[in-house]
């Protein structure tokens, strides 16, 4: 599996295109903003998008959802606890950005431990509440997409709707730090990291 990172929107949100080099089947993770850039990259890579996956329903991660869905027609996947927030201006913080929620509703809701297959590649969903209620990470082999749960040397904020600092730290310690320490971590904002680096150096989780 290969991963393409696009840094999009006013908050420099990471959107990922995760794809199989052989089949060219792909998933889009967090269509943050700038739909034209996402669609152009899909064309450039010549991939067929099978799923659009949302790590959590905050507006800076879903602003381009309607346009990307219209182009790909790929089903939208989100954690069950964030299904309603996806289209709610208050819960997904759209009101703070003076914008509106996407109209597209979720097609598939998942819970902790559920999986989807992309060809022979298993995508496992890990529910990591704390940043908000439905935050989740996606594990595929030695790669973890961590959304806004875990960042390079930091963690997600918890002062918005559904946030809980104690729950966030518990999620990281019990559901992320138990993974193989060589797992590569691709967060919702900022630089890539590894489980090993965050266990050893992330002062917010000690």
Secondary structure, DSSP 4 states (H G I P E B T S, - for coil): -EEEEEEETTTTEEEEEEE-TTT-EEEEE---S-HHHHHHHHHHHT-EEEEEE-SS--GGGTTTHHHHHHHH-PEEEEEGGGTTGGG-TTTTTGGGGT----SPPPSEEE-TT-EEEETTEEEEEEE-TTSSTT-EEEEETTEEEEETTEETTEE----STT--HHHHHHHIIIIITTS-TT-EEEESBS--EEHHHHHHH-GGG-
